[in-house]
Amino acid sequence: MSEKPPIDGLREFHWPFRNPLDLVAELFCACRWQIGDEEAAYFAATYLFDELRLRIGQDEAKKVFLYAVTKGSVLSEEHEINMLLTRLYLMRDKRTGQHRANVQALARMLREENEAFNKSPKRNGRPARPTNQSSIEKQIIRIRDTHGPAWLAERGLSPLTPKKKKTVRKAPKKRKLDRSKLQIAQR
């Protein structure tokens, strides 16, 4: 018996090159046709994993899926940080109308949005978002201090200058008189 050549998608399915995103969307829609959205996602992922497993092996398929999951979570976190910094630096002072980052006002807005989300039916079992304003402020400050300068530099903006600390002048120290000099002056 002769060994089968490796499966080649172009020769096997006789189609021209296609957009991979379209193929994934087709796979999901084909699964959704028979069942609901949530189950369709599981079936589509299972089909994709099985196909990868046949072509590159079990261990490599696992590595691919783990890479996709970690990449997605990193991109999602970066997106959330960028959106938070955008909202922070686009805030305007009510009196002057100038751009001025206001951590307390942003924390207040986020608290209100999170409270509305926690009460809405759109939550649908997802974890509750924080509603403690002081903890939201601390998180904003941490993100601003760690990612803010790089975010501003990427956009060609100058970082906000920190407020200058007031310097308090100290009184000069009193000199102790040397007793030997005092005795000489008395003679």
SVG drawing of the C-alpha trace seen along z (x, -y; Angstrom):
<svg xmlns="http://www.w3.org/2000/svg" viewBox="-33 -89 76 91">
<polyline fill="none" stroke="black" stroke-width="0.4" points="0.0,0.0 1.2,-3.4 1.3,-6.2 -1.2,-9.0 0.2,-12.5 -0.5,-15.2 -3.8,-16.9 -3.6,-20.1 -6.6,-22.3 -6.2,-23.8 -6.0,-20.4 -8.5,-18.7 -11.3,-21.3 -10.4,-22.8 -11.0,-26.4 -8.9,-29.6 -7.4,-31.3 -10.1,-32.7 -10.1,-35.0 -9.6,-33.0 -12.0,-35.3 -14.7,-34.4 -14.0,-30.7 -14.3,-31.0 -17.6,-33.0 -18.9,-30.3 -18.0,-27.6 -19.8,-29.4 -22.9,-30.2 -23.0,-26.6 -23.1,-25.4 -25.6,-28.1 -27.9,-26.9 -28.7,-23.8 -28.4,-25.1 -28.2,-28.3 -25.4,-30.8 -23.7,-29.6 -23.6,-25.9 -22.6,-26.9 -19.4,-28.5 -18.5,-25.3 -19.2,-23.2 -17.2,-25.5 -14.2,-25.5 -14.4,-21.7 -14.5,-21.2 -11.6,-23.6 -9.6,-21.9 -10.3,-18.4 -9.2,-19.7 -5.9,-21.1 -5.4,-17.9 -5.6,-15.8 -3.2,-18.1 -0.6,-19.1 -1.1,-16.8 -2.7,-17.0 0.1,-18.8 0.6,-21.4 -3.2,-22.0 -3.3,-22.7 -0.4,-25.1 -2.2,-27.0 -5.4,-27.3 -3.5,-28.4 -1.6,-31.0 -4.9,-32.3 -6.5,-32.5 -3.5,-34.4 -3.1,-36.7 -6.8,-37.5 -6.7,-38.3 -3.6,-40.5 -5.2,-42.4 -8.4,-42.8 -6.5,-44.2 -4.5,-46.6 -7.7,-47.8 -9.3,-48.5 -6.3,-50.4 -6.1,-52.5 -9.8,-53.3 -9.5,-54.3 -6.5,-56.6 -8.4,-58.1 -11.3,-58.9 -9.0,-60.3 -7.0,-62.6 -10.0,-63.8 -11.9,-65.1 -12.5,-68.9 -12.5,-71.3 -16.0,-72.7 -14.8,-76.2 -12.1,-76.7 -13.0,-74.2 -9.4,-73.0 -8.4,-69.4 -7.6,-68.3 -7.3,-64.8 -9.6,-64.4 -9.3,-61.1 -12.1,-61.7 -14.6,-62.7 -13.7,-59.7 -14.0,-57.3 -17.4,-58.8 -18.6,-58.2 -17.2,-54.6 -18.9,-53.9 -22.3,-55.0 -21.8,-53.0 -20.8,-49.9 -23.8,-50.2 -26.1,-50.4 -24.4,-47.4 -24.7,-45.3 -28.4,-46.0 -29.0,-45.5 -30.2,-42.3 -27.2,-42.6 -25.0,-41.3 -26.4,-37.8 -24.2,-36.0 -21.0,-38.0 -19.1,-39.1 -20.1,-42.2 -18.0,-45.3 -16.6,-47.3 -18.7,-50.1 -16.4,-51.4 -15.3,-54.8 -12.0,-54.9 -10.9,-51.6 -11.7,-52.7 -9.7,-55.9 -6.7,-53.8 -6.9,-51.7 -7.1,-54.7 -4.1,-56.3 -2.1,-53.0 -2.9,-52.7 -2.1,-56.4 1.2,-56.2 2.4,-53.0 0.9,-53.3 0.2,-57.0 3.6,-58.4 4.0,-55.7 0.4,-56.3 1.0,-60.0 4.3,-59.5 2.7,-57.2 0.3,-60.0 2.9,-62.7 1.5,-64.5 3.5,-65.9 3.0,-64.4 1.2,-66.5 3.6,-68.3 3.2,-67.3 2.3,-70.0 5.4,-71.6 5.8,-70.9 6.0,-73.9 9.4,-74.3 9.6,-75.3 12.6,-77.2 14.2,-75.9 15.6,-78.2 19.4,-78.2 20.9,-75.9 22.2,-77.6 25.9,-77.2 27.3,-75.9 30.1,-78.1 33.3,-76.4 34.3,-76.8 38.0,-77.2 37.3,-80.2 35.0,-81.6 37.7,-81.4 40.2,-83.1 37.8,-86.0 37.3,-86.6 41.0,-87.0"/>
</svg>
